[in-house]
């Protein structure tokens, strides 16, 4: 018998060559090549998914390496989607790898998502989750949801075409405020947890497109790393959860999902530079940790990591306004709350979208300064 790399799947009872053909014909987009996306990408490609899309505009930083297993020290500063695509292409020549080295936005989401059969959401922030959900609802695309928090993880298949079409807003109708949003810098994560959850996401994607086994359609799997306990919860529709869901692609494109999870303290990069021209005592403040990339170059700013901002560094006292930015605009909003208590009356703003914003100095050469 001539062996191929799918031989063990072809002889698996209940799976076999028929399911392998379905995998070969399938197109799966992974949004976010991070802690969840990396293991998912490895197993989707290894299983023989015909077309695997990788979408991520972020670059590799040192703090990623405990969990983002497609990357190493030699990849620091490189785009994640491009690096992951190069690695997978070097391993497997019999599948199509689509590289999309950009962040998902309301402008590009519909065009990109419409090309795939299934979406695997590997994002790590609420604005992106709501954006992906709403786009999938409008385009009638199923997606595999995954999330982690400290030692716990969750996985589900949402918006499945052959189910009651429960989506993310049925579970969480109202986005949390920026002050309620935890992140890995504050809570920490053991790298194997996103590895486990991302692998389960890949398994669910494979099962969904082939019809193999019982999928987590309209069910949420909860997993705890500390004791390996897991359980499932059946999900149900929330009839009042869709008041904020856009009804058309045009409405979808008008939503600023970063601001939806923020508050009135957010401003755009262009507004920030306009304030700097108006108030010469103001300054841009980078509240990311020292190892986070990409760094802002050739533009006057100072670095005050959010991990130490509660000590209220004296360097901030003469600065007004304080214009804070981070990677995606979430931690900077948390920092705004702290500094507003320390400096009542001072103008303090978070820059919406942070470095990842399309109009940031990193993504836009003409930053207006």
C-alpha positions in Angstrom: 0.0 0.0 0.0 1.3 3.4 -0.9 1.5 5.6 2.2 0.8 9.3 2.3 0.9 11.8 5.2 -2.8 11.3 5.8 -2.7 7.5 6.0 -3.5 7.4 9.7 -6.6 9.6 9.1 -7.7 7.6 6.1 -7.8 4.4 8.1 -9.6 6.0 11.1 -13.0 4.4 11.5 -15.7 7.0 10.9 -13.3 9.4 9.3 -11.6 7.9 6.3 -11.0 9.1 2.8 -14.4 10.8 2.5 -13.6 13.1 5.4 -10.1 13.7 4.1 -11.6 14.9 0.8 -13.9 17.3 2.7 -10.8 18.7 4.5 -9.0 19.2 1.2 -11.9 21.2 -0.2 -12.3 23.3 2.9 -11.1 26.9 3.5 -10.5 28.0 7.1 -9.4 31.4 8.2 -7.5 31.8 11.5 -7.7 35.3 12.8 -4.8 36.0 15.1 -1.6 34.0 15.0 -1.1 34.2 18.8 -1.4 31.8 21.7 -4.6 30.2 20.3 -3.9 30.7 16.7 -0.4 29.1 16.6 -1.4 25.6 17.8 -4.6 25.7 15.7 -2.7 26.6 12.6 -0.2 23.7 13.2 -3.0 21.1 13.4 -5.2 22.5 10.7 -2.2 22.4 8.3 -1.1 19.0 9.5 -4.6 17.6 9.0 -4.7 18.6 5.4 -7.2 21.5 5.3 -7.0 22.6 1.7 -6.7 26.4 2.3 -5.6 27.9 5.5 -5.7 31.6 5.9 -3.6 33.4 8.5 -4.6 37.0 9.4 -2.5 39.0 11.8 -0.9 42.5 11.6 1.1 42.1 14.8 4.8 41.5 15.2 6.6 39.0 17.3 7.8 40.2 20.7 9.8 38.4 23.4 6.9 38.0 25.8 5.0 36.1 23.1 7.4 33.2 23.1 6.1 31.3 26.1 2.9 30.4 24.2 3.1 31.4 20.5 4.9 28.2 19.5 5.4 29.0 15.8 7.9 31.7 16.7 11.4 31.8 18.2 14.0 34.4 19.1 15.1 34.9 15.5 11.6 36.0 14.6 11.5 39.0 17.0 10.1 42.1 15.2 8.7 40.1 12.2 5.1 40.0 11.2 3.3 37.0 12.7 1.2 36.1 9.7 4.1 36.2 7.4 6.4 34.2 9.8 3.7 31.6 10.4 2.9 31.2 6.7 6.6 30.8 5.9 7.0 28.1 8.5 3.9 26.1 7.4 4.8 26.4 3.7 8.2 24.9 4.5 6.4 21.9 6.1 3.5 21.2 3.8 3.5 21.6 0.0 0.1 20.0 -0.6 -2.1 22.8 0.9 -2.7 26.5 0.2 -1.5 28.9 2.8 -3.0 32.4 2.5 -1.0 35.1 4.3 -2.8 38.3 5.3 -0.4 40.4 7.3 -2.9 43.0 8.6 -5.3 43.4 11.4 -8.9 42.7 10.8 -11.0 45.9 10.5 -14.5 46.9 9.5 -13.1 47.9 6.2 -11.4 44.6 5.3 -13.4 42.0 7.3 -16.3 41.3 4.8 -14.1 40.9 1.8 -11.7 38.6 3.6 -14.1 36.5 5.6 -16.4 35.9 2.7 -13.7 33.8 1.0 -13.7 31.1 3.7 -16.0 28.3 4.8 -15.2 28.6 8.5 -13.5 31.2 10.8 -11.4 30.3 13.8 -11.2 33.3 16.1 -7.8 33.3 17.9 -8.1 37.0 18.9 -7.3 38.1 22.5 -9.4 41.2 22.9 -13.1 42.1 23.0 -13.2 44.6 20.2 -11.9 42.0 17.7 -14.3 39.3 19.1 -17.3 41.5 18.6 -16.1 42.6 15.1 -15.5 39.0 14.0 -18.8 37.9 15.4 -20.8 40.7 13.7 -19.1 40.1 10.4 -19.8 36.3 10.6 -23.4 36.9 11.4 -23.8 39.3 8.4 -22.0 36.9 6.1 -23.6 33.7 7.5 -20.2 32.2 8.4 -19.8 29.8 11.3 -16.8 30.4 13.6 -14.9 28.6 16.3 -14.7 30.7 19.4 -11.9 30.3 21.9 -10.8 32.3 25.0 -8.6 32.0 28.0 -8.3 33.7 31.4 -5.6 32.8 33.8 -6.0 29.0 34.2 -9.3 28.6 32.4 -10.4 28.3 28.8 -13.5 28.2 26.7 -14.4 26.8 23.3 -17.6 26.8 21.2 -18.8 26.8 17.6 -21.0 29.8 17.1 -23.3 31.0 14.2 -23.4 27.5 12.8 -25.6 27.4 9.7 -27.3 24.2 10.6 -28.1 25.1 14.2 -30.2 27.8 15.9 -27.4 30.2 15.0 -26.4 31.3 18.5 -23.6 33.9 18.3 -21.3 35.8 20.6 -23.8 38.5 21.4 -26.3 35.9 22.7 -23.6 35.2 25.4 -22.3 38.7 26.0 -24.8 41.3 24.6 -23.0 44.3 26.0 -19.2 44.8 25.6 -17.4 45.3 28.8 -15.9 48.7 29.5 -12.1 49.1 29.1 -11.8 49.2 32.8 -13.3 45.8 33.2 -11.1 44.1 30.6 -8.3 41.9 31.9 -5.2 41.2 29.8 -2.2 38.8 29.9 0.1 41.6 31.2 -2.1 41.9 34.3 -3.3 38.4 34.9 -0.6 36.2 33.3 -0.9 32.9 31.5 0.9 29.6 31.5 1.8 28.9 27.8 0.3 25.4 27.7 -3.2 26.7 28.3 -3.7 28.5 25.0 -2.0 25.5 23.4 -4.7 23.2 24.8 -7.5 25.6 23.9 -6.2 26.3 20.4 -5.8 22.6 19.7 -9.4 22.0 20.8 -10.4 24.8 18.5 -8.6 23.1 15.6 -10.3 19.8 16.5 -13.7 21.4 16.4 -12.9 23.1 13.1 -11.9 19.7 11.6 -15.0 17.9 13.0 -17.3 20.7 11.8 -16.1 20.7 8.1 -16.0 16.8 7.9 -19.1 16.0 10.0 -16.9 13.7 12.2 -18.1 13.2 15.8 -20.2 15.6 17.9 -19.2 19.2 17.6 -19.6 22.0 20.1 -22.3 23.6 18.1 -24.3 25.9 20.4 -22.4 24.5 23.4 -19.6 25.9 25.4 -16.8 23.7 26.7 -15.1 25.0 29.9 -11.7 23.7 30.8 -9.5 24.3 33.9 -5.8 23.7 33.7 -5.2 23.3 37.4 -7.2 20.2 37.9 -8.1 19.3 34.2 -11.8 19.5 35.1 -14.1 20.2 32.1 -17.8 20.6 31.5 -20.2 21.7 28.8 -23.0 24.2 28.9 -25.8 24.3 26.4 -26.3 27.8 24.9 -29.6 29.5 24.1 -30.7 32.5 22.2 -31.1 35.8 23.9 -33.9 37.7 22.0 -32.8 41.1 23.4 -29.1 40.6 22.5 -29.2 41.9 18.9 -30.2 45.5 19.3 -26.6 46.6 18.8 -25.8 44.1 16.0 -25.4 45.9 12.6 -28.1 44.9 10.1 -26.0 45.6 7.0 -22.4 45.7 5.9 -22.7 49.5 5.6 -23.8 49.8 9.2 -21.0 47.4 10.2 -18.4 49.6 8.6 -19.6 52.6 10.6 -18.9 51.0 14.0 -15.6 51.7 15.8 -15.3 48.5 17.8 -12.3 49.8 19.8 -14.5 52.6 21.1 -17.4 50.3 21.8 -15.3 48.8 24.5 -13.9 52.1 25.6 -15.3 55.4 26.8 -15.2 59.1 26.1 -11.5 59.4 27.0 -10.5 57.8 23.7 -9.2 60.0 20.8 -7.7 59.2 17.4 -4.1 59.6 16.5 -4.8 62.6 14.4 -6.6 64.3 17.3 -3.7 63.5 19.5 -1.2 65.2 17.2 -3.6 68.1 16.9 -3.6 68.5 20.7 0.2 68.3 20.7 0.3 71.3 18.3 -2.1 73.2 20.4 -0.6 72.4 23.8 3.2 72.2 23.6 3.5 70.9 27.2 1.7 67.7 26.2 3.4 64.5 25.3 2.8 61.0 23.9 3.1 58.3 26.6 3.8 54.7 25.7 2.3 52.5 28.5 3.4 49.2 26.9 6.0 47.0 28.5 9.6 47.6 27.4 9.8 44.4 25.2 6.6 45.0 23.2 7.0 45.8 19.5 6.8 47.6 17.2 8.3 50.6 19.0 7.4 54.2 18.0 10.5 55.8 16.3 11.4 59.3 15.3 8.4 60.8 17.2 8.9 62.5 20.6 7.4 60.4 23.4 8.3 58.8 26.7 7.8 55.2 28.0 6.0 54.6 31.2 4.8 50.9 31.4 1.4 50.5 32.8 2.7 47.9 35.3 4.4 50.7 37.2 2.0 53.6 36.5 0.2 53.4 39.8 3.4 54.7 41.4 2.7 57.9 39.5 6.1 58.6 38.1 7.2 62.2 38.7 8.1 62.7 35.1 4.4 62.9 34.3 3.6 65.8 36.6 4.6 68.7 34.4 3.0 67.1 31.2 -0.4 68.3 30.1 -2.1 66.8 28.2 -1.1 63.2 28.7 -1.8 61.2 25.5 -1.5 57.5 26.4 -1.1 54.7 23.9 -0.6 50.9 24.1 -0.8 48.0 21.6 -4.6 48.2 21.0 -6.0 51.0 23.1 -7.2 48.9 26.0 -4.5 49.1 28.7 -4.1 52.8 28.0 -7.7 53.4 29.0 -7.0 51.6 32.2 -4.0 53.9 32.7 -6.2 56.9 32.1 -8.4 56.0 35.0 -5.4 55.8 37.3 -3.9 59.1 36.2 -7.2 61.0 36.3 -7.4 60.2 40.0 -3.8 61.3 40.5 -4.0 64.5 38.4 -7.6 65.9 38.7 -8.2 68.6 36.1 -5.4 67.5 33.8 -6.2 66.6 30.2 -5.6 62.8 29.9 -6.6 60.8 26.9 -6.2 57.2 25.5 -5.4 56.9 21.8 -8.0 54.6 20.3 -6.7 51.4 18.7 -3.1 52.1 20.0 -0.2 51.1 17.8 -2.5 48.7 15.9 -4.8 51.4 14.7 -4.8 51.9 10.9 -3.9 55.6 11.4 -1.1 55.1 13.9 2.4 56.4 13.0 3.5 52.7 12.6 0.9 52.1 9.9 0.7 55.6 8.4 3.7 57.5 7.3 1.9 60.8 7.2 1.0 61.2 10.9 0.4 64.9 10.7 3.2 66.0 12.9 
